[in-house]
Structures are given as C-alpha cells and as structure tokens.
Amino acid sequence: MKNFIMVIILVIYILSAAAPSYAQGHLVGPPYIPRPKLSPQLDKLLDQIEQRSNKLTSYQAEMLFEQRNLIIETVTIRHGQTYYQADEKKVQFLIHFEDWLQKDLGDPDDNPQPNKYDEDIAFDGMWLTRLNAHAKSCEKREISKTPHNKEAFRLGRGDIPLPFAIQKKDILKEFDIKLIPPDPKKPTNFKEPVDHLFLKPKKESSFAEKYLSLELWISQKTVLPLQIRYHADDEEVTTVSWSKVKADGKINPKTFELTPPAGWDVEIIPLEIKK
C-alpha cells in the first residue's frame, strides 16, 4: 500500500498550483535548462494545465483505485473519495476508502465481493493523519512546523510533491513527455473527450527510482485529471480514476479533520528538526 501513498502524492501534485519561490525577500528562479522541442499541441496543452492548476481552489470526486501485480496476477480494487482544497495559506487533502477487494486474474471463476474497509488519509497543512478502521489504528505524522502552501508541493521540492499542481517547467525537467493520439480501435471508458499524456522519468529524475512510466488522462472540457496510471519497477501497475468531479466549490473544513475513536491505538510522530 506504500505505493498507493506515492500515487496520491502525485495526484495531489497535479492539482496543486505551482507558484514562484521567494528567499530572503528576493524572487529565486531555477537555473536555465534548455526546453525540449514540443509539438504546438502539447505545448499549448501544458500551458492550459498549468493555468487551470493555478486557479484551482478545490477538487472533490468519486475515486476508483486499482493495483495490478503482474507477477502473482492479482488485482486490488478499492472505491472511495478524493477531497482537495488550497488557498494562499495552506493545502489540505483527504483520501477516503470504503472497501477492499482482491481478485485472482489467473482464475476466471474468481469473482469475490468487496469487503467493507474504511481507511482515511488526510493532510491538514501540517500533519498527515492515517486512520485504519480495520486495525483500529491512527498514525499522525508531522510534515511541517508551519502550514504547507502550494509552493511546498512543487515537483522536486520537499517530501510531498503533490498531480493537482503542474508547472510546465518542472514537469519538463523531470520527464520526457508526449501526447498520445486517440486510437479508434481502443475506445476508452471516459464519458467525455480526454487528452492522454505519457511521461517517462529522465535518468537524473528522482522519479526514475520509483516509476518506469506514468500516464495522465486530462479532461478536454475542464482541463482537470480524470485518471492517472503508473508502472512501477516491481511489476505493479496502479490506476486511480475519478468521476463525478466537482471543482472550485466549498468543502467543509471538518472534512480534513480526523479524530480516532476512543480505544484506538494512536501513534504521534513529531517532525525532527535537523540542527
């Protein structure tokens, strides 16, 4: 399940807007990196994604999580919801799972029913909290002493680069990217037109250690992510899909507050400040 956490981190990254960095009161820009040559269509799409990300204040949707293990031929399926909210002061998100199912891909007669399995992962700007109803456990891990804003989630900065925040120059620095044209022989399950992006981590990218490739499906109508898929080097293929998307609406602040019931095991892990 640790790989799923990385997927969610990437998902939130695409949604989080990237802003310029300030140090000692001066604007600090990245070193000059020659831009790869992009097709006009891809160049325009990346600009549109960045512009939409910059304006995005919230995102909530139904979520489908599928993780296929190609070695033992199993698939784990979970349903739930994604909530994301950002303002000038902090970024918050909540991932809720409501069930769990594992299926044997090598057995055509294996047709299990999902089991109820409540699990929540929330970030309130400083603390990352995980509640597991099955284990009756709560882990609270301090990520920052001050509220994390969008800048903290820039790709390549900090421990949690979040996909709800793409800045064009960041993604071109980390990935080789191409736009996949639609194939009439392979219809998709999307109910609206999408743009399909294929991203391969560059050799010097930190993502190269975790992923062979990533794929994104972006709504042409809203310019927001509808699906992300990544291929890990351990023969796992993970796909997260969203439906019934609502953007830029109000989300109850209590959504991002997780409190364990009495009697649960609670582990609190403060942030260690390196001296």
N, C-alpha and C positions, 0 to 999 in steps of 0.2 A: 504493500500500500504506500510505501515511501515514494514510489514513482508517481502515484496519483498526486501527492502533495506537490511534486515538481510540475505536473501538468497544470494544476490550479494556479500555481505561481505564474506560469506562463500565460494562462488565461487572463488573470488579473492584469498582467503586464500589458497585454494588448489593449485592454480597456483604459488603463491609466494614462492620462495625458502627460507628455514629457515637457518640462519647462527648462529654461536656461539655468545654469548653476552660478551661484554667487559665492565669492570667497573674499573676506575682508573688505566688503563693500564694492568689489570690482567684479564685473562680468568675466567669467573664465570660460573660454571656449575650448573645444577639443583640438588636438593637433590636426593639421591639414592631412587629409587622406584622399588620394585621387578617387573620384567617384567612378564606379564601373559603368560601362555604357549600357543603358536600359532602353528597351523599346518605348516609344512615346506612350503607348497604352499602359504599360507597367509603371512608368514614371508618373503618369497622371494619377493612377490608382493609389500609389503610395502617398502622394500628396493629399489625396482625398481622405485616406485612412488617418493620416496624421491630423488633418484639420478636424475631422469628426471626433477623434480622441481628445483633442484639446478642448472641445466644447462639451464633452460628455460629463454629466454630473451624477448619473446613476444608471444602473442596469440591473434588471431582475428577470429571471426566466426559469422555465422548467428545464431540468438537466437530465441527460442520459449519459451514463459512464459505462464504457465497455473496454475491457482489457483482455487481449488475447495472448496466450502463451503458446508460441509456435513450436516449442519443444515437447511439452506434455499435452498439447492440443486441448486446452481448456479455455473457456471464456468466462470472465467475471462480469456480471451486469448489475448496475445499481441505478436507481432513479432518485431524483431529488430536486433541489432548487439552488440557484445561484443568486446572491444579492451583492451588489457593489455600489458604493457611494463615495464621492470625492468632492472636497471643496478646497479652498486655499490653505486650510489649516491641517487637514488630515485625510487619509484614505482609510476606508473601512470595507470589510467584506465578510460574508458568511456563506459557507457551503453546507447545505443540509442534505443528508442521505436518509432515505426512509426504508430501504430494503436492501437485500443482498441475494444474489443467485449465482451459482457456478454450474456450468454445463460442460459435458464432455463432447468436444467437437468430433471425436472419432466414433461416437456411438449415436447413430441416427434415431435410436429409440429413447435416448436420454432427453426427457422433457420436464425438468423439475420446475416447481412453482417458487416464486420469490419468497424469502423469509423476511419478516419484519425485522429491521436492523437500523435503529436510529443512531445517527452519528452526526456531530456538528463540528465544523472548523471555522473559527471566527477570528478576525483581527480588528481591534478597536482603535488602531492608530499607534498603540504602543505594545500591547500584549496579544500574543497568538494563543488562543484557547481551543482545546480539543476535548469534546465530551463524547464518551462512548457508552451508550446505554446498556449494551450487551455486557461489557466488562465492568460497568458502574464505576468508571474512572474519569478523572478530569486532569488534564495537564495544562498548566498556564506557563507560557514561556515569554519572558520579557524580551522584546525585539529592540526597543529603543527607550531611552530615558525621556525623550521628548516626542510629541506626535509626529508620525511619519506623514509627510505630504507627498504630492505626486513626484517631486524631484527625487525622493529616496527610492523610487521604484524604476528609475531609468535603467535600461538594459546595460549591464556591465557595472552597475553601481549598487553596492550594498548586498545583503544576503537574500533579499526577496525582490528580484525583478518581476514585476507583475504583468496576458495579452490584453488588456483593456487600456494599453498605453504605448502606442508605437510612435517613435520619432524616426523619420526616414533615415537619417544619417547613422543612427545607432544600429538599425537592422541591416543596413548595407555593410557596416563594419564587421558584423558578426556572421552574416550569412551570404551565400550565393543564392540568389532568388530568381525564380522565373514564374511566369503566368501560364497556367495550363489551359489550353483551349478546350471548350466543351466537346465531348465525344457523343454524337447522336446514338451510337451503338451502346453506350453505357449511361442510361438515364439515372439521374440522382433521385434521392428521396426528398429533396427540398421542394417546398411549395412556392418558391419564388426564385428568380434568377440570382445566381451567385457568381463570384469570381473566385477561382481556385488558385492558390499560391503554393508553390513548392519551395521549401527552404532547406538548404544543406549547410550545416555549420562549416565555417572555414577552419583550416587546420589549427590556426592560432586562437580560435574562439574557445571560451570556457565551455560552451555548449557541446563541443566536439567530444568531450569526455563522456557525455550522458546520452547523446542522441546521434543516430545515423542521419535522420532527416525529420522535418516537421512539415505538416500541411495545414493550410488555413482555408476555410471557405467563408467568404465575406459577402453579406447581402448587398446586392447592387442597389437596392432601394434605400436602406438605412445606413450602409457602409459600416455595419457592425458585425462582429464574428457570430456565425451560426454553428461552426464546427471547427475543432482542432484535432489533429491526429499526429502522433509522433511514434517513430520507430526507434526503440532503444537498442543498444548493442547486446542486450541479454535476451534477444529474441522475443521481446514483448512489444506488441502494437496496441497503443492506447488511443481511444477516440472519445472525446467529450462533445456532445451535441446539445444545442439549446433550441427551445421552441417557446411560443407564446411570450416573446420578448417585449418588455416594457422599458423604455429609456427615458431618462431625464425627468422622472416623476419623484414624488416624495416617498421616502421609506421611513417607517417608524424607527427612531433611534434605538429603541429597545430590541430591535431585530438583531443588533450586533452585540448584545449583552448576554453572555452565557453564564448561568449560575447552576452549579451542580446540586442535586437534591441531597438532603441530609443522609449521612451514612456512606456516601460515595468516597472512594479513595481519591485524594487530591494531592497533586504534586506541583509545587510552585518553583519555577526555575528563574531566578533573577538574572539580569544581564550582568556579566562580569566586565568591568571596565579595565582595559589593559593600560597599565601605567608605563 
